[in-house]
Amino acid sequence: MYLLYSIVTVVVLVIASPYFLYQALRHRKYIGSLQERLGLLPASINPAGEPSIWIHAVSVGEVLSARPLFAALRARHPHVRLLLSTTTRTGQGVARQQDVDAVFYFPFDWTFAARRTLDVVKPRLFVMVETEIWPNLLRECRRRGIRTAMVNGRISYRSYPRYRLIRPFIRRVLADVDRFCAQGDETARRLADLGVDPARVTVTGSLKFDALDATPARGGERVLRYFRLSPGRPVIVAGSTMSGEEEPVIRAFNRVRAVGGNPLLVVAPRHPERFDEAHRICVAHGLDTMRRSELPIDAEPRADAVVLDTIGELASLYQVATVVFVGGSLVPAGGHNILEPALYGKPVVFGPHMQNFREIAATFVSNDAAVQVRSTGELEETLLDLVGDPVRRARVGAAARALVEANRGATVRTMAAIADLLPASDRGAVVRPFRVVH
């Protein structure tokens, strides 16, 4: 099965090679990272060849979620080298801002690449953030006696059916993971159904709640200097939008604009390669549009819309929002993180497709701490109502902030759950299994 898996990954890579070539030539992706992806890491990653803790976070969201874990591991293991890998280029940029000893690209999941990487990194513990299941790497960790853990674990609605189709194989792969720290009960149940011993699963809650303290810390005040807004000017922030979502957001914004008040729309596409497309869409719909990178500092944007064409500024920019729409939810993309605007007590609106954040979304909606719309027409009515109703905005925003505060503590529970994978002197915290605060 492992041989078949490796063959399939090679075939998929060959088939997808025209896409990767296009991305490399058009957006400069993957250039310069191939050596590391093949396991050829520079000696500077671990120059003394000392044991380390290796954390893997796919991209920006996972890196930001894991920030409190970096701090906790650093505090508990101050003399152990802390190494961080990512898969994406944007993730690399954010990773290099964290308190870790070195950052590198995650290797292709081929045995030779995994072995080369492990030879340099020499981890005593390998930690996967969210859902990162790499059969060959995990098998090689088991062979070398390297302990492994999945933290902030989530088996998404899309991944789950695919894993069930290959349940005999995935059961073998998951057996190589020593500890699972799940975000919620649903993921815990899915892991059990896939063959994981429930004794190796602990529901710790989501690290995203704890990570919110750190999100605006770096450069947060600087981005606000580009948005010196007049008192009372409404601001609709559409965060992490996907293809097909800008148009309905603009239609809703135009209804708000028709009422008056000189509102501002901030559109933040999820992927950098869509910055230009989002700008074209705004202009095509008649909006006077500027890019964030074009704004003068310490001035008010003299435009109807601003496209956020920068990385790492969205979380801080939520502070100036009147209402927030979180993208990936009007189209079937599974939704995106709603916790960052909730931290600032902002009313959050999202669409029907929140499968990747099902438990968090359901908790917010049931506590009147967010609004879920079922159609683009309902989005228009909801944004119009929230912009015009300060009492409702304050009530929804306050409930959102209260839920964030009530759900903190995943870092402590995660560190307790993985304590026995680390030196015995680090044990002692109490693990609270299969429980998450709602």
C-alpha positions as CSV (number, residue, x, y, z in Angstrom):
1,M,0.0,0.0,0.0
2,Y,2.8,2.4,0.8
3,L,4.4,1.7,-2.6
4,L,1.1,2.2,-4.3
5,Y,0.7,5.5,-2.4
6,S,4.1,6.7,-3.5
7,I,3.5,5.8,-7.1
8,V,0.2,7.7,-7.1
9,T,1.8,10.8,-5.6
10,V,4.4,10.7,-8.4
11,V,1.7,10.3,-11.1
12,V,-0.3,13.2,-9.6
13,L,2.7,15.4,-9.5
14,V,3.5,14.6,-13.2
15,I,-0.1,15.3,-14.2
16,A,-0.1,18.6,-12.2
17,S,3.3,19.7,-13.4
18,P,1.9,22.1,-16.1
19,Y,0.0,23.9,-13.3
20,F,3.0,24.1,-11.1
21,L,5.1,25.4,-14.0
22,Y,2.5,28.1,-14.7
23,Q,2.4,29.1,-11.1
24,A,6.2,29.3,-11.0
25,L,6.4,31.4,-14.1
26,R,3.4,33.6,-13.5
27,H,3.5,34.0,-9.7
28,R,7.0,33.0,-8.8
29,K,5.7,30.1,-6.7
30,Y,7.9,27.0,-5.9
31,I,11.0,28.7,-7.3
32,G,13.8,28.4,-4.8
33,S,12.1,25.8,-2.6
34,L,12.6,22.6,-4.7
35,Q,15.8,21.6,-2.9
36,E,14.2,21.7,0.5
37,R,11.1,19.9,-0.8
38,L,13.4,17.1,-1.9
39,G,14.9,17.0,1.6
40,L,18.1,18.9,0.8
41,L,18.1,21.2,3.8
42,P,20.9,23.7,4.5
43,A,23.1,22.9,7.4
44,S,22.0,26.1,9.1
45,I,18.7,24.5,9.9
46,N,20.4,22.4,12.6
47,P,24.1,23.2,12.5
48,A,25.1,21.2,15.6
49,G,22.9,18.3,14.7
50,E,21.1,18.5,18.1
51,P,17.7,17.0,18.9
52,S,14.8,19.2,18.1
53,I,11.0,19.7,18.1
54,W,9.7,19.9,14.6
55,I,6.3,21.6,14.0
56,H,4.7,21.5,10.6
57,A,2.0,24.1,9.7
58,V,0.8,24.2,6.1
59,S,0.2,27.9,5.5
60,V,-0.5,31.3,7.1
61,G,-3.6,30.2,9.0
62,E,-2.0,27.2,10.6
63,V,1.1,29.1,11.5
64,L,-0.9,31.8,13.3
65,S,-3.0,29.2,15.0
66,A,0.1,27.5,16.4
67,R,1.7,30.7,17.8
68,P,0.7,30.0,21.4
69,L,2.0,26.5,21.1
70,F,5.4,27.8,19.9
71,A,5.6,30.0,23.1
72,A,4.5,27.1,25.3
73,L,7.1,24.7,23.9
74,R,9.8,27.3,24.1
75,A,9.0,28.0,27.7
76,R,8.9,24.3,28.6
77,H,11.9,23.3,26.5
78,P,14.2,26.4,26.4
79,H,17.3,24.4,25.4
80,V,15.6,22.3,22.6
81,R,15.9,23.6,19.1
82,L,12.4,24.6,17.8
83,L,12.0,24.1,14.0
84,L,9.0,25.1,11.8
85,S,8.1,23.9,8.3
86,T,5.4,25.1,6.0
87,T,4.1,24.1,2.6
88,T,3.3,27.4,1.0
89,R,5.3,30.5,0.2
90,T,3.0,32.8,2.1
91,G,3.3,30.5,5.1
92,Q,7.0,30.8,5.0
93,G,6.8,34.6,5.2
94,V,4.7,34.4,8.4
95,A,6.7,31.5,9.8
96,R,9.9,33.6,9.6
97,Q,8.3,36.1,12.0
98,Q,7.8,33.6,14.7
99,D,10.0,32.7,17.7
100,V,11.5,29.6,16.3
101,D,15.1,28.6,15.6
102,A,14.7,27.9,11.8
103,V,12.1,27.7,9.1
104,F,12.1,25.4,6.0
105,Y,9.8,23.9,3.4
106,F,8.1,20.6,4.1
107,P,9.5,17.8,2.0
108,F,7.6,15.8,-0.6
109,D,6.2,12.7,1.0
110,W,8.6,10.3,-0.6
111,T,10.7,8.1,1.6
112,F,14.1,9.4,0.4
113,A,13.0,13.0,0.9
114,A,11.6,12.3,4.4
115,R,14.8,10.5,5.4
116,R,17.0,13.4,4.2
117,T,14.9,15.9,6.1
118,L,14.9,13.8,9.3
119,D,18.7,13.3,9.1
120,V,19.1,17.1,9.4
121,V,16.2,18.0,11.6
122,K,16.7,15.1,14.1
123,P,13.4,15.7,15.9
124,R,12.6,14.0,19.2
125,L,9.0,15.1,18.6
126,F,7.2,15.8,15.3
127,V,4.0,17.9,15.6
128,M,1.4,18.3,12.8
129,V,-0.9,21.3,13.0
130,E,-4.5,20.6,12.0
131,T,-4.9,17.9,9.4
132,E,-1.5,16.9,8.0
133,I,-1.3,13.2,7.3
134,W,1.8,12.1,5.4
135,P,2.2,8.3,5.4
136,N,5.8,7.9,4.4
137,L,7.1,10.6,6.8
138,L,5.1,9.2,9.7
139,R,6.3,5.6,8.9
140,E,9.9,6.8,8.9
141,C,9.3,8.6,12.2
142,R,8.0,5.4,13.7
143,R,11.0,3.5,12.4
144,R,13.4,6.0,14.1
145,G,11.5,6.1,17.4
146,I,10.4,9.7,16.9
147,R,7.3,10.6,18.8
148,T,4.5,12.2,16.8
149,A,1.4,14.3,17.6
150,M,-1.4,16.0,15.7
151,V,-2.5,19.2,17.4
152,N,-5.5,21.4,16.7
153,G,-6.6,18.3,14.8
154,R,-9.5,18.5,12.4
155,I,-10.8,15.9,9.9
156,S,-12.8,18.1,7.5
157,Y,-16.1,17.2,5.8
158,R,-14.2,16.9,2.5
159,S,-11.4,14.7,3.8
160,Y,-13.5,12.3,5.9
161,P,-15.3,10.5,3.0
162,R,-12.0,10.1,1.1
163,Y,-10.3,8.7,4.2
164,R,-13.2,6.2,4.7
165,L,-12.7,4.9,1.1
166,I,-9.2,3.8,2.1
167,R,-9.9,3.1,5.7
168,P,-7.6,0.0,6.0
169,F,-4.6,2.0,4.7
170,I,-5.4,5.2,6.7
171,R,-5.9,3.1,9.9
172,R,-2.3,1.9,9.4
173,V,-1.0,5.4,8.8
174,L,-2.9,6.9,11.8
175,A,-1.4,4.1,14.0
176,D,1.9,5.9,13.5
177,V,0.6,9.0,15.4
178,D,1.1,8.8,19.1
179,R,-1.4,11.5,20.2
180,F,-4.3,13.3,18.6
181,C,-5.4,16.7,20.0
182,A,-8.8,17.3,18.4
183,Q,-10.6,20.6,18.0
184,G,-13.9,19.1,18.8
185,D,-16.1,16.0,19.4
186,E,-16.9,15.6,15.7
187,T,-13.3,15.2,14.8
188,A,-12.7,12.8,17.7
189,R,-15.6,10.6,16.5
190,R,-14.3,10.6,12.9
191,L,-10.8,9.6,14.1
192,A,-12.3,6.7,16.1
193,D,-14.3,5.7,13.0
194,L,-11.1,5.6,11.0
195,G,-9.6,3.2,13.5
196,V,-7.8,5.4,16.0
197,D,-7.8,4.1,19.6
198,P,-9.9,6.6,21.6
199,A,-7.3,6.5,24.3
200,R,-4.9,8.4,22.0
201,V,-7.4,11.1,21.3
202,T,-8.1,14.2,23.5
203,V,-10.5,17.0,22.7
204,T,-8.5,20.1,23.6
205,G,-10.5,22.8,21.8
206,S,-9.1,25.1,19.1
207,L,-5.8,26.8,19.4
208,K,-7.2,29.6,17.3
209,F,-8.9,31.0,20.4
210,D,-5.6,31.3,22.2
211,A,-3.8,32.6,19.2
212,L,-6.0,35.6,18.9
213,D,-3.9,37.5,21.6
214,A,-0.9,37.4,19.3
215,T,-2.5,38.0,15.9
216,P,-2.5,41.8,15.9
217,A,0.8,42.1,17.7
218,R,3.3,42.5,14.8
219,G,2.7,45.5,12.6
220,G,-0.9,45.9,13.7
221,E,-0.7,49.6,14.4
222,R,1.1,50.3,11.2
223,V,-1.7,49.1,8.9
224,L,-4.3,51.2,10.8
225,R,-2.3,54.3,9.8
226,Y,-3.5,53.7,6.2
227,F,-7.1,53.9,7.3
228,R,-7.5,57.2,9.2
229,L,-11.3,57.1,8.9
230,S,-13.8,59.9,9.5
231,P,-16.0,59.3,12.6
232,G,-19.1,57.4,11.7
233,R,-17.9,56.2,8.3
234,P,-19.2,52.7,7.8
235,V,-16.7,50.1,6.9
236,I,-17.6,46.6,5.5
237,V,-14.6,44.2,5.5
238,A,-14.9,41.2,3.3
239,G,-12.1,38.9,4.5
240,S,-10.6,35.8,2.8
241,T,-12.9,36.0,-0.2
242,M,-12.8,33.4,-2.9
243,S,-13.7,33.5,-6.6
244,G,-17.4,34.2,-7.0
245,E,-17.8,36.1,-3.8
246,E,-16.7,39.6,-4.6
247,E,-19.7,40.2,-6.9
248,P,-22.4,39.5,-4.3
249,V,-20.5,41.4,-1.6
250,I,-20.3,44.4,-4.0
251,R,-24.0,44.3,-4.7
252,A,-24.7,44.3,-1.0
253,F,-22.3,47.2,-0.5
254,N,-24.0,49.2,-3.2
255,R,-27.2,48.9,-1.4
256,V,-25.5,50.2,1.7
257,R,-23.9,53.0,-0.3
258,A,-27.3,54.0,-1.7
259,V,-28.4,54.9,1.8
260,G,-25.6,57.3,2.2
261,G,-22.8,57.8,4.8
262,N,-19.9,57.4,2.4
263,P,-19.2,53.7,3.3
264,L,-15.9,52.0,2.6
265,L,-15.6,48.4,1.3
266,V,-12.3,46.5,2.0
267,V,-11.9,43.3,0.0
268,A,-9.2,40.9,1.1
269,P,-8.9,38.0,-1.3
270,R,-7.8,34.7,0.3
271,H,-5.0,34.0,-2.2
272,P,-2.5,36.6,-3.4
273,E,-2.8,35.5,-7.0
274,R,-6.4,36.9,-6.9
275,F,-5.4,40.5,-5.9
276,D,-5.6,41.7,-9.5
277,E,-8.8,39.9,-10.2
278,A,-10.5,41.4,-7.2
279,H,-9.4,44.9,-8.2
280,R,-10.8,44.4,-11.7
281,I,-14.1,43.2,-10.3
282,C,-14.5,46.2,-8.1
283,V,-13.7,48.6,-10.9
284,A,-16.0,46.7,-13.3
285,H,-18.9,47.3,-10.8
286,G,-18.3,51.0,-10.8
287,L,-16.4,51.4,-7.6
288,D,-13.6,53.9,-7.2
289,T,-11.0,51.4,-6.1
290,M,-7.5,51.6,-4.7
291,R,-5.0,48.9,-3.6
292,R,-3.8,48.9,0.0
293,S,-0.2,49.1,-1.3
294,E,-1.2,52.4,-3.1
295,L,-2.7,54.2,0.0
296,P,-0.9,57.2,1.5
297,I,0.0,56.8,5.1
298,D,-1.8,58.7,7.8
299,A,-4.7,59.6,5.5
300,E,-8.3,58.5,4.8
301,P,-8.8,56.3,1.8
302,R,-10.4,58.5,-0.9
303,A,-12.2,55.6,-2.6
304,D,-15.3,53.4,-2.4
305,A,-13.3,50.2,-2.1
306,V,-9.8,49.1,-1.1
307,V,-8.3,45.8,-2.2
308,L,-6.0,44.5,0.6
309,D,-3.1,43.3,-1.6
310,T,-0.8,42.6,1.4
311,I,-0.1,39.6,3.6
312,G,-0.7,39.5,7.3
313,E,-2.7,42.7,7.8
314,L,-6.3,41.5,7.6
315,A,-6.6,40.5,11.3
316,S,-5.5,43.9,12.5
317,L,-7.7,45.7,10.0
318,Y,-10.8,44.0,11.4
319,Q,-10.5,46.6,14.2
320,V,-11.9,49.4,11.9
321,A,-14.8,47.3,10.6
322,T,-18.4,48.1,11.2
323,V,-19.5,44.7,9.8
324,V,-17.4,41.8,8.7
325,F,-18.2,39.2,6.0
326,V,-16.0,36.1,6.2
327,G,-15.4,34.5,2.8
328,G,-15.1,31.0,1.6
329,S,-18.6,30.6,2.8
330,L,-20.9,31.8,-0.1
331,V,-19.2,29.3,-2.4
332,P,-18.6,25.7,-1.4
333,A,-15.0,26.2,-0.1
334,G,-15.7,25.2,3.5
335,G,-15.5,28.6,5.1
336,H,-12.7,30.5,6.9
337,N,-11.8,31.7,10.4
338,I,-14.4,33.9,12.1
339,L,-12.5,34.3,15.4
340,E,-10.3,37.2,14.4
341,P,-13.1,39.7,13.9
342,A,-15.0,38.2,16.9
343,L,-12.0,39.1,19.1
344,Y,-12.7,42.8,18.4
345,G,-16.4,42.4,19.1
346,K,-17.4,42.8,15.5
347,P,-20.7,41.4,14.1
348,V,-19.6,38.6,11.7
349,V,-21.6,37.4,8.7
350,F,-20.9,34.2,6.7
351,G,-22.6,32.1,4.1
352,P,-24.0,28.5,4.2
353,H,-20.7,26.7,3.5
354,M,-18.9,26.6,6.8
355,Q,-18.1,22.9,6.9
356,N,-14.4,23.4,7.8
357,F,-15.5,25.3,10.9
358,R,-18.8,23.6,11.5
359,E,-18.6,23.4,15.3
360,I,-17.3,26.9,15.8
361,A,-19.9,28.4,13.4
362,A,-22.8,26.5,15.0
363,T,-21.8,27.7,18.4
364,F,-21.6,31.3,17.3
365,V,-24.9,31.2,15.5
366,S,-26.7,29.4,18.4
367,N,-25.4,32.1,20.8
368,D,-26.5,35.0,18.5
369,A,-22.8,35.8,18.2
370,A,-22.8,35.7,14.3
371,V,-25.2,35.7,11.4
372,Q,-25.3,32.9,8.9
373,V,-27.0,33.7,5.6
374,R,-28.3,31.2,3.1
375,S,-28.2,33.3,-0.1
376,T,-26.7,36.3,-1.7
377,G,-30.1,38.1,-1.4
378,E,-30.1,37.4,2.3
379,L,-26.5,38.7,2.5
380,E,-27.6,42.0,1.1
381,E,-30.5,42.4,3.6
382,T,-28.3,41.4,6.5
383,L,-25.4,43.8,5.8
384,L,-27.9,46.6,5.2
385,D,-29.6,45.9,8.5
386,L,-26.4,45.6,10.5
387,V,-24.9,48.8,9.1
388,G,-28.1,50.6,10.0
389,D,-28.7,49.1,13.4
390,P,-26.0,50.0,15.9
391,V,-27.9,48.3,18.8
392,R,-28.0,44.9,17.0
393,R,-24.3,45.3,15.9
394,A,-23.3,45.9,19.5
395,R,-25.3,42.9,20.8
396,V,-23.9,40.5,18.2
397,G,-20.4,41.8,18.6
398,A,-20.4,41.6,22.4
399,A,-21.7,38.0,22.3
400,A,-18.9,37.1,19.8
401,R,-16.2,38.6,22.1
402,A,-17.7,36.7,25.1
403,L,-17.5,33.4,23.2
404,V,-13.9,33.9,22.3
405,E,-13.0,34.5,26.0
406,A,-15.0,31.5,27.2
407,N,-13.2,29.1,24.8
408,R,-9.6,30.0,25.6
409,G,-7.3,27.3,27.2
410,A,-6.6,24.9,24.3
411,T,-2.8,25.5,24.6
412,V,-2.7,24.3,28.2
413,R,-4.8,21.3,27.3
414,T,-2.7,20.5,24.3
415,M,0.6,20.7,26.3
416,A,-0.9,18.5,28.9
417,A,-2.1,16.0,26.3
418,I,1.4,15.6,24.7
419,A,3.4,15.8,28.0
420,D,4.1,12.1,28.1
421,L,5.7,12.4,24.6
422,L,8.3,14.7,26.1
423,P,10.8,14.4,29.0
424,A,9.3,13.1,32.2
425,S,10.2,16.2,34.1
426,D,7.8,18.2,31.9
427,R,4.7,16.2,33.0
428,G,2.2,17.1,35.7
429,A,-0.6,19.1,34.0
430,V,-4.1,17.7,34.2
431,V,-5.6,16.6,30.8
432,R,-9.3,17.2,30.4
433,P,-10.3,14.7,27.7
434,F,-13.3,14.9,25.3
435,R,-14.5,18.2,26.4
436,V,-14.6,21.6,24.7
437,V,-16.2,24.7,26.1
438,H,-19.2,26.1,24.2
